[in-house]
Amino acid sequence: MTDGTKPRSPWRPSAAFWFMAPAGAVLIAVYLGPLAYAFHASFTAWSLVVPGSDKIYIGLENYQDVLGSREYWRAVVVTLSYALTAVAVELVLGTAFALLLNLEFFGRTLFRSLMVIPMVLTPAVIGIFFKLLYEQESGVFNYFLTALGLPRFAWLGVDLSLFSIIIMDVWQTTPFFMLIIFAGLQSIDENVISAARVDGATGWQLLRYITLPFLAPYMLIAAAFRTIAAMGDFDKIFLTTSGGPGDITTTMSIFAFKTGFNAFDIGRTTAIALVFVVIVLCVSAPLLWFLFKTTTAERH
């Protein structure tokens, strides 16, 4: 006798699976292939100036050198200082500009269009542009300072170089936060706002208890993606300071570049890159986990 249930039919790929399979195969080839090759190279003594060195296996020696290097951990500190500070400032400014754009005022469309311009410029252009602005003798910033009777600043000197590249990143990517948060503001139910106003809620109370809690997932999405991207910034920092003076602005990506293309040590460079991936995952995982937890709670 049977219990009346139909036996499960064997799984058969649906039409959707076959449509997605080519894209999945391309992604695997593009991402997993180079990753596997880099993992293999990190266990070798591969140097571009030593023929055949890519076949000399040295085990975990590259990883030991990287993890025991003071220069590398200095680059980690610089990267985290740069990324976390820039993202925090961008989050605050992006939220403020989004709230401003949510208001009705003359020239709002023009203001929104001008705000997006920095985001669409390439990092290389921004790096060269800000290097000219920061130039100590003839830069635009110091020109206005001297016109106001103030002393010139060494924007790319030892004391201000890290601060200067943070300003550069804030200028470029604040519009990214603004657009995402502004999209969140547009999706708030006006009935909730109207009901709160009827109950006597002030503007500050609306912002604190309704608007900001509703925008939290949007802020986390922007912060998570931007933190990951900021930790890998290379072009504009390299074109502005080349990691200097000294190692003041040497981030992990610039440290890897110098190891690979100045010292030609490809084995050690791949080990640096893979350790860098782990660090990025450790920094971004809490943001992604909190975002997932928040969105899951809202669904229930």
C-alpha atoms as an extended CHARMM CRD file, in Angstrom:
* protein
*
       300  EXT
         1         1  MET       CA              0.0000000000        0.0000000000        0.0000000000  PROA      1               0.0000000000
         2         2  THR       CA              1.0640000000        3.5290000000       -0.5840000000  PROA      2               0.0000000000
         3         3  ASP       CA              0.4150000000        6.6460000000        1.4780000000  PROA      3               0.0000000000
         4         4  GLY       CA             -1.1860000000        8.3920000000       -1.4960000000  PROA      4               0.0000000000
         5         5  THR       CA              1.7440000000       10.6970000000       -2.2100000000  PROA      5               0.0000000000
         6         6  LYS       CA              3.2450000000       10.8550000000       -5.6440000000  PROA      6               0.0000000000
         7         7  PRO       CA              6.8850000000        9.8560000000       -5.9700000000  PROA      7               0.0000000000
         8         8  ARG       CA              9.2240000000       12.7530000000       -6.5550000000  PROA      8               0.0000000000
         9         9  SER       CA             10.2740000000       13.1130000000      -10.1330000000  PROA      9               0.0000000000
        10        10  PRO       CA             13.9940000000       13.5010000000      -10.7860000000  PROA      10              0.0000000000
        11        11  TRP       CA             15.1770000000       17.0970000000      -11.0620000000  PROA      11              0.0000000000
        12        12  ARG       CA             15.3000000000       18.3590000000      -14.5880000000  PROA      12              0.0000000000
        13        13  PRO       CA             16.8350000000       21.6830000000      -15.5620000000  PROA      13              0.0000000000
        14        14  SER       CA             14.2450000000       24.2460000000      -16.4800000000  PROA      14              0.0000000000
        15        15  ALA       CA             14.3840000000       26.6480000000      -19.3950000000  PROA      15              0.0000000000
        16        16  ALA       CA             15.5340000000       29.4080000000      -17.0030000000  PROA      16              0.0000000000
        17        17  PHE       CA             18.5310000000       27.2760000000      -15.9840000000  PROA      17              0.0000000000
        18        18  TRP       CA             19.6540000000       26.8590000000      -19.5900000000  PROA      18              0.0000000000
        19        19  PHE       CA             19.2640000000       30.5880000000      -20.2410000000  PROA      19              0.0000000000
        20        20  MET       CA             21.4260000000       31.4280000000      -17.2110000000  PROA      20              0.0000000000
        21        21  ALA       CA             24.0050000000       28.6900000000      -17.7690000000  PROA      21              0.0000000000
        22        22  PRO       CA             26.1010000000       30.5490000000      -20.4040000000  PROA      22              0.0000000000
        23        23  ALA       CA             26.3370000000       33.6750000000      -18.2120000000  PROA      23              0.0000000000
        24        24  GLY       CA             27.2220000000       31.5190000000      -15.2020000000  PROA      24              0.0000000000
        25        25  ALA       CA             29.9390000000       29.7400000000      -17.1760000000  PROA      25              0.0000000000
        26        26  VAL       CA             31.4230000000       33.0750000000      -18.2850000000  PROA      26              0.0000000000
        27        27  LEU       CA             31.4380000000       34.3750000000      -14.6880000000  PROA      27              0.0000000000
        28        28  ILE       CA             33.1470000000       31.2150000000      -13.4610000000  PROA      28              0.0000000000
        29        29  ALA       CA             35.7780000000       31.4690000000      -16.1910000000  PROA      29              0.0000000000
        30        30  VAL       CA             36.3530000000       35.2050000000      -15.6600000000  PROA      30              0.0000000000
        31        31  TYR       CA             36.4910000000       35.1820000000      -11.8540000000  PROA      31              0.0000000000
        32        32  LEU       CA             37.3750000000       31.7170000000      -10.6190000000  PROA      32              0.0000000000
        33        33  GLY       CA             39.9960000000       31.0590000000      -13.2940000000  PROA      33              0.0000000000
        34        34  PRO       CA             42.2560000000       34.0130000000      -12.4560000000  PROA      34              0.0000000000
        35        35  LEU       CA             41.5980000000       33.5110000000       -8.7370000000  PROA      35              0.0000000000
        36        36  ALA       CA             42.7790000000       29.8970000000       -8.9160000000  PROA      36              0.0000000000
        37        37  TYR       CA             45.8420000000       30.9590000000      -10.9180000000  PROA      37              0.0000000000
        38        38  ALA       CA             46.6660000000       33.6990000000       -8.3940000000  PROA      38              0.0000000000
        39        39  PHE       CA             46.2850000000       31.2100000000       -5.5340000000  PROA      39              0.0000000000
        40        40  HSD       CA             48.7300000000       28.8880000000       -7.3050000000  PROA      40              0.0000000000
        41        41  ALA       CA             51.2040000000       31.7310000000       -7.9780000000  PROA      41              0.0000000000
        42        42  SER       CA             51.1880000000       32.8040000000       -4.3250000000  PROA      42              0.0000000000
        43        43  PHE       CA             53.0000000000       29.5770000000       -3.4020000000  PROA      43              0.0000000000
        44        44  THR       CA             55.8310000000       30.1790000000       -5.8550000000  PROA      44              0.0000000000
        45        45  ALA       CA             58.9790000000       32.3250000000       -5.9440000000  PROA      45              0.0000000000
        46        46  TRP       CA             57.8580000000       33.8600000000       -9.2390000000  PROA      46              0.0000000000
        47        47  SER       CA             59.8690000000       36.9480000000      -10.1390000000  PROA      47              0.0000000000
        48        48  LEU       CA             59.6960000000       38.6650000000      -13.5020000000  PROA      48              0.0000000000
        49        49  VAL       CA             63.4850000000       39.0420000000      -13.5620000000  PROA      49              0.0000000000
        50        50  VAL       CA             64.2320000000       35.3760000000      -12.7630000000  PROA      50              0.0000000000
        51        51  PRO       CA             63.3750000000       33.0110000000      -15.6440000000  PROA      51              0.0000000000
        52        52  GLY       CA             61.6740000000       29.7990000000      -14.5360000000  PROA      52              0.0000000000
        53        53  SER       CA             60.9920000000       31.0880000000      -11.0250000000  PROA      53              0.0000000000
        54        54  ASP       CA             57.2530000000       30.5850000000      -11.5160000000  PROA      54              0.0000000000
        55        55  LYS       CA             57.8720000000       26.8350000000      -11.1550000000  PROA      55              0.0000000000
        56        56  ILE       CA             59.7570000000       27.0850000000       -7.8670000000  PROA      56              0.0000000000
        57        57  TYR       CA             57.3550000000       26.2650000000       -5.0300000000  PROA      57              0.0000000000
        58        58  ILE       CA             58.1420000000       27.8060000000       -1.6520000000  PROA      58              0.0000000000
        59        59  GLY       CA             54.9910000000       26.9030000000        0.2890000000  PROA      59              0.0000000000
        60        60  LEU       CA             53.6840000000       29.5470000000        2.6910000000  PROA      60              0.0000000000
        61        61  GLU       CA             56.8370000000       31.6720000000        2.6090000000  PROA      61              0.0000000000
        62        62  ASN       CA             55.1550000000       34.5280000000        0.7110000000  PROA      62              0.0000000000
        63        63  TYR       CA             52.3110000000       34.6550000000        3.2190000000  PROA      63              0.0000000000
        64        64  GLN       CA             54.7560000000       34.6160000000        6.1210000000  PROA      64              0.0000000000
        65        65  ASP       CA             56.6780000000       37.5120000000        4.5800000000  PROA      65              0.0000000000
        66        66  VAL       CA             53.4810000000       39.4930000000        4.0100000000  PROA      66              0.0000000000
        67        67  LEU       CA             51.9590000000       38.9150000000        7.4450000000  PROA      67              0.0000000000
        68        68  GLY       CA             55.2940000000       39.6620000000        9.1060000000  PROA      68              0.0000000000
        69        69  SER       CA             55.8900000000       42.8650000000        7.1410000000  PROA      69              0.0000000000
        70        70  ARG       CA             55.5250000000       46.1470000000        9.0330000000  PROA      70              0.0000000000
        71        71  GLU       CA             55.1200000000       47.9630000000        5.7140000000  PROA      71              0.0000000000
        72        72  TYR       CA             52.1460000000       45.8050000000        4.8170000000  PROA      72              0.0000000000
        73        73  TRP       CA             50.3540000000       46.3660000000        8.1280000000  PROA      73              0.0000000000
        74        74  ARG       CA             51.0900000000       50.0730000000        7.7970000000  PROA      74              0.0000000000
        75        75  ALA       CA             49.3480000000       49.9220000000        4.4020000000  PROA      75              0.0000000000
        76        76  VAL       CA             46.4090000000       48.1170000000        6.0400000000  PROA      76              0.0000000000
        77        77  VAL       CA             46.0790000000       50.8940000000        8.6290000000  PROA      77              0.0000000000
        78        78  VAL       CA             46.2550000000       53.5850000000        5.9270000000  PROA      78              0.0000000000
        79        79  THR       CA             43.6340000000       51.7570000000        3.8430000000  PROA      79              0.0000000000
        80        80  LEU       CA             41.2040000000       51.3820000000        6.7430000000  PROA      80              0.0000000000
        81        81  SER       CA             41.7410000000       54.9970000000        7.8450000000  PROA      81              0.0000000000
        82        82  TYR       CA             41.1340000000       56.2490000000        4.3240000000  PROA      82              0.0000000000
        83        83  ALA       CA             38.1380000000       54.0280000000        3.5240000000  PROA      83              0.0000000000
        84        84  LEU       CA             36.2420000000       54.2310000000        6.8170000000  PROA      84              0.0000000000
        85        85  THR       CA             36.7510000000       57.9840000000        7.2650000000  PROA      85              0.0000000000
        86        86  ALA       CA             35.7470000000       58.7550000000        3.6730000000  PROA      86              0.0000000000
        87        87  VAL       CA             32.6640000000       56.5010000000        3.8220000000  PROA      87              0.0000000000
        88        88  ALA       CA             31.5180000000       58.0040000000        7.1330000000  PROA      88              0.0000000000
        89        89  VAL       CA             31.7820000000       61.5640000000        5.7720000000  PROA      89              0.0000000000
        90        90  GLU       CA             30.1260000000       60.5760000000        2.4970000000  PROA      90              0.0000000000
        91        91  LEU       CA             27.2600000000       58.9260000000        4.3590000000  PROA      91              0.0000000000
        92        92  VAL       CA             26.5640000000       62.0600000000        6.4110000000  PROA      92              0.0000000000
        93        93  LEU       CA             26.8810000000       64.4540000000        3.4600000000  PROA      93              0.0000000000
        94        94  GLY       CA             24.9710000000       62.1590000000        1.1150000000  PROA      94              0.0000000000
        95        95  THR       CA             22.0880000000       61.9290000000        3.5960000000  PROA      95              0.0000000000
        96        96  ALA       CA             22.0560000000       65.7100000000        4.0620000000  PROA      96              0.0000000000
        97        97  PHE       CA             22.0170000000       66.3750000000        0.3150000000  PROA      97              0.0000000000
        98        98  ALA       CA             19.3160000000       63.7470000000       -0.2330000000  PROA      98              0.0000000000
        99        99  LEU       CA             17.1220000000       65.3830000000        2.4110000000  PROA      99              0.0000000000
       100       100  LEU       CA             17.7590000000       68.7430000000        0.7570000000  PROA      100             0.0000000000
       101       101  LEU       CA             16.7920000000       67.3910000000       -2.6700000000  PROA      101             0.0000000000
       102       102  ASN       CA             13.6000000000       65.9960000000       -1.1760000000  PROA      102             0.0000000000
       103       103  LEU       CA             12.4530000000       69.5630000000       -0.5430000000  PROA      103             0.0000000000
       104       104  GLU       CA             10.8290000000       71.7640000000       -3.1540000000  PROA      104             0.0000000000
       105       105  PHE       CA             12.9820000000       74.7620000000       -4.0700000000  PROA      105             0.0000000000
       106       106  PHE       CA             13.9150000000       76.7430000000       -7.1420000000  PROA      106             0.0000000000
       107       107  GLY       CA             16.7260000000       75.1480000000       -9.1510000000  PROA      107             0.0000000000
       108       108  ARG       CA             16.4050000000       71.7020000000       -7.5890000000  PROA      108             0.0000000000
       109       109  THR       CA             16.7720000000       69.9040000000      -10.9390000000  PROA      109             0.0000000000
       110       110  LEU       CA             19.8940000000       71.9090000000      -11.8210000000  PROA      110             0.0000000000
       111       111  PHE       CA             21.3790000000       71.2770000000       -8.3700000000  PROA      111             0.0000000000
       112       112  ARG       CA             20.7730000000       67.5290000000       -8.7120000000  PROA      112             0.0000000000
       113       113  SER       CA             22.3960000000       67.4710000000      -12.1590000000  PROA      113             0.0000000000
       114       114  LEU       CA             25.4820000000       69.3490000000      -10.9270000000  PROA      114             0.0000000000
       115       115  MET       CA             25.8260000000       67.0430000000       -7.9260000000  PROA      115             0.0000000000
       116       116  VAL       CA             26.0190000000       63.9600000000      -10.1530000000  PROA      116             0.0000000000
       117       117  ILE       CA             28.9050000000       65.2780000000      -12.2760000000  PROA      117             0.0000000000
       118       118  PRO       CA             31.7570000000       64.1280000000       -9.9530000000  PROA      118             0.0000000000
       119       119  MET       CA             30.3970000000       60.5780000000       -9.9130000000  PROA      119             0.0000000000
       120       120  VAL       CA             30.5370000000       60.1680000000      -13.7050000000  PROA      120             0.0000000000
       121       121  LEU       CA             34.1550000000       61.3500000000      -14.0440000000  PROA      121             0.0000000000
       122       122  THR       CA             36.8210000000       58.6650000000      -14.2660000000  PROA      122             0.0000000000
       123       123  PRO       CA             39.1660000000       58.2530000000      -11.2600000000  PROA      123             0.0000000000
       124       124  ALA       CA             42.2060000000       59.0450000000      -13.4430000000  PROA      124             0.0000000000
       125       125  VAL       CA             40.7510000000       62.4070000000      -14.4380000000  PROA      125             0.0000000000
       126       126  ILE       CA             39.8870000000       63.1780000000      -10.8180000000  PROA      126             0.0000000000
       127       127  GLY       CA             43.3950000000       62.2550000000       -9.6580000000  PROA      127             0.0000000000
       128       128  ILE       CA             45.0720000000       64.5850000000      -12.1600000000  PROA      128             0.0000000000
       129       129  PHE       CA             42.4970000000       67.3210000000      -11.5170000000  PROA      129             0.0000000000
       130       130  PHE       CA             43.0470000000       67.3040000000       -7.7450000000  PROA      130             0.0000000000
       131       131  LYS       CA             46.8220000000       67.1180000000       -8.1080000000  PROA      131             0.0000000000
       132       132  LEU       CA             46.6220000000       70.4150000000       -9.9700000000  PROA      132             0.0000000000
       133       133  LEU       CA             44.3010000000       71.8680000000       -7.3290000000  PROA      133             0.0000000000
       134       134  TYR       CA             46.6470000000       70.7930000000       -4.5000000000  PROA      134             0.0000000000
       135       135  GLU       CA             49.8530000000       72.0770000000       -6.1540000000  PROA      135             0.0000000000
       136       136  GLN       CA             51.6680000000       74.1170000000       -3.5140000000  PROA      136             0.0000000000
       137       137  GLU       CA             53.0090000000       76.9800000000       -5.6180000000  PROA      137             0.0000000000
       138       138  SER       CA             50.3530000000       77.4840000000       -8.2930000000  PROA      138             0.0000000000
       139       139  GLY       CA             47.4200000000       75.3460000000       -7.1850000000  PROA      139             0.0000000000
       140       140  VAL       CA             43.9150000000       76.7770000000       -7.0850000000  PROA      140             0.0000000000
       141       141  PHE       CA             43.4120000000       76.1170000000       -3.3680000000  PROA      141             0.0000000000
       142       142  ASN       CA             46.5840000000       77.9310000000       -2.3260000000  PROA      142             0.0000000000
       143       143  TYR       CA             45.8210000000       80.7480000000       -4.7690000000  PROA      143             0.0000000000
       144       144  PHE       CA             42.5750000000       81.5130000000       -2.9510000000  PROA      144             0.0000000000
       145       145  LEU       CA             44.2620000000       81.1380000000        0.4340000000  PROA      145             0.0000000000
       146       146  THR       CA             46.9270000000       83.6920000000       -0.4510000000  PROA      146             0.0000000000
       147       147  ALA       CA             44.2490000000       85.9920000000       -1.9400000000  PROA      147             0.0000000000
       148       148  LEU       CA             42.5560000000       85.9300000000        1.4840000000  PROA      148             0.0000000000
       149       149  GLY       CA             45.8450000000       86.6830000000        3.2310000000  PROA      149             0.0000000000
       150       150  LEU       CA             46.2210000000       83.1380000000        4.5940000000  PROA      150             0.0000000000
       151       151  PRO       CA             49.3570000000       80.9710000000        4.4250000000  PROA      151             0.0000000000
       152       152  ARG       CA             49.7620000000       78.2730000000        1.7880000000  PROA      152             0.0000000000
       153       153  PHE       CA             49.2860000000       74.6500000000        2.7650000000  PROA      153             0.0000000000
       154       154  ALA       CA             51.3420000000       71.6830000000        1.6050000000  PROA      154             0.0000000000
       155       155  TRP       CA             48.2220000000       69.7040000000        0.6770000000  PROA      155             0.0000000000
       156       156  LEU       CA             50.2630000000       66.7300000000       -0.4910000000  PROA      156             0.0000000000
       157       157  GLY       CA             52.8660000000       67.0020000000        2.2680000000  PROA      157             0.0000000000
       158       158  VAL       CA             53.4010000000       64.7010000000        5.2210000000  PROA      158             0.0000000000
       159       159  ASP       CA             50.7490000000       66.2620000000        7.4460000000  PROA      159             0.0000000000
       160       160  LEU       CA             47.8650000000       66.7170000000        5.0010000000  PROA      160             0.0000000000
       161       161  SER       CA             48.2770000000       64.1430000000        2.2020000000  PROA      161             0.0000000000
       162       162  LEU       CA             45.9600000000       61.5080000000        3.7090000000  PROA      162             0.0000000000
       163       163  PHE       CA             43.4050000000       64.1830000000        4.5450000000  PROA      163             0.0000000000
       164       164  SER       CA             43.6740000000       65.4980000000        0.9710000000  PROA      164             0.0000000000
       165       165  ILE       CA             42.9480000000       62.1630000000       -0.7060000000  PROA      165             0.0000000000
       166       166  ILE       CA             39.9840000000       61.6760000000        1.6530000000  PROA      166             0.0000000000
       167       167  ILE       CA             38.6100000000       65.0590000000        0.4930000000  PROA      167             0.0000000000
       168       168  MET       CA             39.1120000000       63.9450000000       -3.1060000000  PROA      168             0.0000000000
       169       169  ASP       CA             37.1670000000       60.7280000000       -2.5470000000  PROA      169             0.0000000000
       170       170  VAL       CA             34.4020000000       62.5400000000       -0.6540000000  PROA      170             0.0000000000
       171       171  TRP       CA             33.9920000000       64.9620000000       -3.5590000000  PROA      171             0.0000000000
       172       172  GLN       CA             33.7220000000       62.1260000000       -6.0630000000  PROA      172             0.0000000000
       173       173  THR       CA             31.4580000000       59.6220000000       -4.3080000000  PROA      173             0.0000000000
       174       174  THR       CA             29.1440000000       61.6590000000       -2.0690000000  PROA      174             0.0000000000
       175       175  PRO       CA             26.6860000000       61.7880000000       -5.0260000000  PROA      175             0.0000000000
       176       176  PHE       CA             26.5790000000       57.9680000000       -4.9490000000  PROA      176             0.0000000000
       177       177  PHE       CA             25.2110000000       58.0680000000       -1.3940000000  PROA      177             0.0000000000
       178       178  MET       CA             22.9330000000       60.9640000000       -2.2530000000  PROA      178             0.0000000000
       179       179  LEU       CA             21.2490000000       59.1390000000       -5.1450000000  PROA      179             0.0000000000
       180       180  ILE       CA             20.6880000000       55.8960000000       -3.2380000000  PROA      180             0.0000000000
       181       181  ILE       CA             19.3100000000       57.6530000000       -0.1570000000  PROA      181             0.0000000000
       182       182  PHE       CA             17.2110000000       59.9980000000       -2.2910000000  PROA      182             0.0000000000
       183       183  ALA       CA             15.6690000000       56.9410000000       -3.9770000000  PROA      183             0.0000000000
       184       184  GLY       CA             14.8070000000       55.6540000000       -0.5110000000  PROA      184             0.0000000000
       185       185  LEU       CA             13.1880000000       58.9600000000        0.4150000000  PROA      185             0.0000000000
       186       186  GLN       CA             11.0130000000       58.8130000000       -2.6920000000  PROA      186             0.0000000000
       187       187  SER       CA              9.6260000000       55.4430000000       -1.6060000000  PROA      187             0.0000000000
       188       188  ILE       CA              8.4630000000       56.5480000000        1.8650000000  PROA      188             0.0000000000
       189       189  ASP       CA              4.6770000000       56.3210000000        2.1840000000  PROA      189             0.0000000000
       190       190  GLU       CA              3.3390000000       59.8740000000        2.4070000000  PROA      190             0.0000000000
       191       191  ASN       CA              0.3530000000       58.6000000000        4.4300000000  PROA      191             0.0000000000
       192       192  VAL       CA              2.7080000000       57.6810000000        7.2850000000  PROA      192             0.0000000000
       193       193  ILE       CA              4.2300000000       61.1760000000        7.2460000000  PROA      193             0.0000000000
       194       194  SER       CA              0.7890000000       62.8190000000        7.1140000000  PROA      194             0.0000000000
       195       195  ALA       CA             -0.4820000000       60.6990000000       10.0070000000  PROA      195             0.0000000000
       196       196  ALA       CA              2.5430000000       61.6140000000       12.1140000000  PROA      196             0.0000000000
       197       197  ARG       CA              2.0090000000       65.3120000000       11.4130000000  PROA      197             0.0000000000
       198       198  VAL       CA             -1.6300000000       65.0230000000       12.4070000000  PROA      198             0.0000000000
       199       199  ASP       CA             -0.4780000000       63.4860000000       15.7040000000  PROA      199             0.0000000000
       200       200  GLY       CA              1.6860000000       66.5720000000       16.2720000000  PROA      200             0.0000000000
       201       201  ALA       CA              5.1360000000       65.2440000000       15.3050000000  PROA      201             0.0000000000
       202       202  THR       CA              7.7590000000       67.9330000000       14.7090000000  PROA      202             0.0000000000
       203       203  GLY       CA             10.1750000000       67.9500000000       11.7830000000  PROA      203             0.0000000000
       204       204  TRP       CA             12.9650000000       66.5780000000       13.9940000000  PROA      204             0.0000000000
       205       205  GLN       CA             10.7380000000       63.7700000000       15.2740000000  PROA      205             0.0000000000
       206       206  LEU       CA              9.7270000000       62.8510000000       11.7230000000  PROA      206             0.0000000000
       207       207  LEU       CA             13.3920000000       62.6730000000       10.7580000000  PROA      207             0.0000000000
       208       208  ARG       CA             14.4860000000       60.7000000000       13.8110000000  PROA      208             0.0000000000
       209       209  TYR       CA             11.6490000000       58.1970000000       14.2200000000  PROA      209             0.0000000000
       210       210  ILE       CA             10.3540000000       57.7210000000       10.6630000000  PROA      210             0.0000000000
       211       211  THR       CA             12.7260000000       58.9260000000        7.9450000000  PROA      211             0.0000000000
       212       212  LEU       CA             16.1100000000       57.7290000000        9.2390000000  PROA      212             0.0000000000
       213       213  PRO       CA             14.9050000000       54.2600000000       10.3910000000  PROA      213             0.0000000000
       214       214  PHE       CA             13.2690000000       53.7690000000        7.0030000000  PROA      214             0.0000000000
       215       215  LEU       CA             16.4630000000       54.8520000000        5.2260000000  PROA      215             0.0000000000
       216       216  ALA       CA             18.7360000000       52.5780000000        7.2900000000  PROA      216             0.0000000000
       217       217  PRO       CA             18.8010000000       49.7110000000        4.7220000000  PROA      217             0.0000000000
       218       218  TYR       CA             19.5980000000       52.1550000000        1.9130000000  PROA      218             0.0000000000
       219       219  MET       CA             22.4140000000       53.6700000000        3.9700000000  PROA      219             0.0000000000
       220       220  LEU       CA             23.8240000000       50.2210000000        4.7220000000  PROA      220             0.0000000000
       221       221  ILE       CA             23.7060000000       49.1930000000        1.0700000000  PROA      221             0.0000000000
       222       222  ALA       CA             25.5820000000       52.3370000000        0.0160000000  PROA      222             0.0000000000
       223       223  ALA       CA             28.0800000000       52.0510000000        2.8850000000  PROA      223             0.0000000000
       224       224  ALA       CA             28.7980000000       48.3540000000        2.2230000000  PROA      224             0.0000000000
       225       225  PHE       CA             29.3930000000       48.7880000000       -1.5050000000  PROA      225             0.0000000000
       226       226  ARG       CA             31.3990000000       51.9740000000       -1.0650000000  PROA      226             0.0000000000
       227       227  THR       CA             33.5810000000       50.5080000000        1.7140000000  PROA      227             0.0000000000
       228       228  ILE       CA             34.5220000000       47.5840000000       -0.5170000000  PROA      228             0.0000000000
       229       229  ALA       CA             35.2830000000       49.9250000000       -3.4250000000  PROA      229             0.0000000000
       230       230  ALA       CA             37.1920000000       52.4680000000       -1.3040000000  PROA      230             0.0000000000
       231       231  MET       CA             39.5040000000       49.7970000000        0.0940000000  PROA      231             0.0000000000
       232       232  GLY       CA             40.5120000000       48.9470000000       -3.4660000000  PROA      232             0.0000000000
       233       233  ASP       CA             40.9610000000       52.5320000000       -4.7110000000  PROA      233             0.0000000000
       234       234  PHE       CA             44.1260000000       52.8670000000       -6.7300000000  PROA      234             0.0000000000
       235       235  ASP       CA             44.0050000000       55.1740000000       -9.7730000000  PROA      235             0.0000000000
       236       236  LYS       CA             43.2640000000       58.5490000000       -8.2540000000  PROA      236             0.0000000000
       237       237  ILE       CA             45.4970000000       57.9770000000       -5.2170000000  PROA      237             0.0000000000
       238       238  PHE       CA             48.4020000000       56.8160000000       -7.3640000000  PROA      238             0.0000000000
       239       239  LEU       CA             48.0580000000       59.7540000000       -9.7590000000  PROA      239             0.0000000000
       240       240  THR       CA             47.8230000000       62.2420000000       -6.8890000000  PROA      240             0.0000000000
       241       241  THR       CA             50.4660000000       61.0790000000       -4.4150000000  PROA      241             0.0000000000
       242       242  SER       CA             51.8900000000       57.7500000000       -5.7370000000  PROA      242             0.0000000000
       243       243  GLY       CA             51.5280000000       56.5270000000       -2.1600000000  PROA      243             0.0000000000
       244       244  GLY       CA             53.7560000000       59.2420000000       -0.7430000000  PROA      244             0.0000000000
       245       245  PRO       CA             55.2740000000       61.1650000000        0.7810000000  PROA      245             0.0000000000
       246       246  GLY       CA             57.0160000000       58.1170000000        2.1940000000  PROA      246             0.0000000000
       247       247  ASP       CA             54.2360000000       55.6390000000        2.9140000000  PROA      247             0.0000000000
       248       248  ILE       CA             51.6940000000       58.1470000000        4.2640000000  PROA      248             0.0000000000
       249       249  THR       CA             49.1390000000       57.3490000000        1.5470000000  PROA      249             0.0000000000
       250       250  THR       CA             50.3320000000       53.8670000000        0.5820000000  PROA      250             0.0000000000
       251       251  THR       CA             47.1510000000       51.8090000000        0.6120000000  PROA      251             0.0000000000
       252       252  MET       CA             47.0860000000       48.0460000000        0.1490000000  PROA      252             0.0000000000
       253       253  SER       CA             46.4680000000       48.3200000000       -3.5880000000  PROA      253             0.0000000000
       254       254  ILE       CA             49.4120000000       50.6960000000       -4.0420000000  PROA      254             0.0000000000
       255       255  PHE       CA             51.6030000000       48.4970000000       -1.8420000000  PROA      255             0.0000000000
       256       256  ALA       CA             50.7370000000       45.5060000000       -4.0530000000  PROA      256             0.0000000000
       257       257  PHE       CA             51.4680000000       47.5600000000       -7.1850000000  PROA      257             0.0000000000
       258       258  LYS       CA             54.8970000000       48.6150000000       -5.9070000000  PROA      258             0.0000000000
       259       259  THR       CA             55.7480000000       45.0480000000       -4.9330000000  PROA      259             0.0000000000
       260       260  GLY       CA             54.7050000000       43.6770000000       -8.3040000000  PROA      260             0.0000000000
       261       261  PHE       CA             55.9160000000       46.3680000000      -10.6920000000  PROA      261             0.0000000000
       262       262  ASN       CA             58.8330000000       47.9190000000       -8.8220000000  PROA      262             0.0000000000
       263       263  ALA       CA             60.2760000000       44.8080000000       -7.1660000000  PROA      263             0.0000000000
       264       264  PHE       CA             58.8570000000       42.4380000000       -9.8590000000  PROA      264             0.0000000000
       265       265  ASP       CA             57.9540000000       39.9340000000       -7.1190000000  PROA      265             0.0000000000
       266       266  ILE       CA             54.7660000000       38.4230000000       -8.5370000000  PROA      266             0.0000000000
       267       267  GLY       CA             54.5540000000       35.5460000000       -6.0480000000  PROA      267             0.0000000000
       268       268  ARG       CA             54.5660000000       37.8940000000       -3.0770000000  PROA      268             0.0000000000
       269       269  THR       CA             52.2030000000       40.2940000000       -4.8570000000  PROA      269             0.0000000000
       270       270  THR       CA             49.5650000000       37.6060000000       -5.3290000000  PROA      270             0.0000000000
       271       271  ALA       CA             49.8780000000       36.6910000000       -1.6510000000  PROA      271             0.0000000000
       272       272  ILE       CA             49.3460000000       40.3830000000       -0.7740000000  PROA      272             0.0000000000
       273       273  ALA       CA             46.2630000000       40.4890000000       -2.9990000000  PROA      273             0.0000000000
       274       274  LEU       CA             44.7290000000       37.3480000000       -1.4880000000  PROA      274             0.0000000000
       275       275  VAL       CA             45.3110000000       38.5260000000        2.0840000000  PROA      275             0.0000000000
       276       276  PHE       CA             43.7770000000       41.8330000000        1.0010000000  PROA      276             0.0000000000
       277       277  VAL       CA             40.6390000000       39.9960000000       -0.1880000000  PROA      277             0.0000000000
       278       278  VAL       CA             40.3020000000       38.3500000000        3.2250000000  PROA      278             0.0000000000
       279       279  ILE       CA             40.6500000000       41.7160000000        5.0010000000  PROA      279             0.0000000000
       280       280  VAL       CA             38.0160000000       43.3070000000        2.7400000000  PROA      280             0.0000000000
       281       281  LEU       CA             35.6350000000       40.4370000000        3.4820000000  PROA      281             0.0000000000
       282       282  CYS       CA             36.2240000000       40.8060000000        7.2230000000  PROA      282             0.0000000000
       283       283  VAL       CA             35.4840000000       44.5510000000        7.0910000000  PROA      283             0.0000000000
       284       284  SER       CA             32.4370000000       44.3320000000        4.8110000000  PROA      284             0.0000000000
       285       285  ALA       CA             30.8810000000       41.1640000000        6.2740000000  PROA      285             0.0000000000
       286       286  PRO       CA             29.4410000000       42.8810000000        9.3990000000  PROA      286             0.0000000000
       287       287  LEU       CA             27.7690000000       45.5260000000        7.2210000000  PROA      287             0.0000000000
       288       288  LEU       CA             26.3100000000       42.9250000000        4.8780000000  PROA      288             0.0000000000
       289       289  TRP       CA             25.1900000000       40.7290000000        7.7850000000  PROA      289             0.0000000000
       290       290  PHE       CA             23.4730000000       43.6490000000        9.5250000000  PROA      290             0.0000000000
       291       291  LEU       CA             21.8360000000       44.6490000000        6.2370000000  PROA      291             0.0000000000
       292       292  PHE       CA             20.5440000000       41.1090000000        5.7000000000  PROA      292             0.0000000000
       293       293  LYS       CA             19.2870000000       40.9570000000        9.2780000000  PROA      293             0.0000000000
       294       294  THR       CA             17.5130000000       44.3220000000        8.9250000000  PROA      294             0.0000000000
       295       295  THR       CA             15.7910000000       43.4710000000        5.6490000000  PROA      295             0.0000000000
       296       296  THR       CA             14.7570000000       40.0380000000        6.9300000000  PROA      296             0.0000000000
       297       297  ALA       CA             13.2120000000       41.5870000000       10.0740000000  PROA      297             0.0000000000
       298       298  GLU       CA             11.2730000000       44.0880000000        7.9520000000  PROA      298             0.0000000000
       299       299  ARG       CA              9.7770000000       41.3100000000        5.8260000000  PROA      299             0.0000000000
       300       300  HSD       CA              8.4680000000       39.5630000000        8.9260000000  PROA      300             0.0000000000
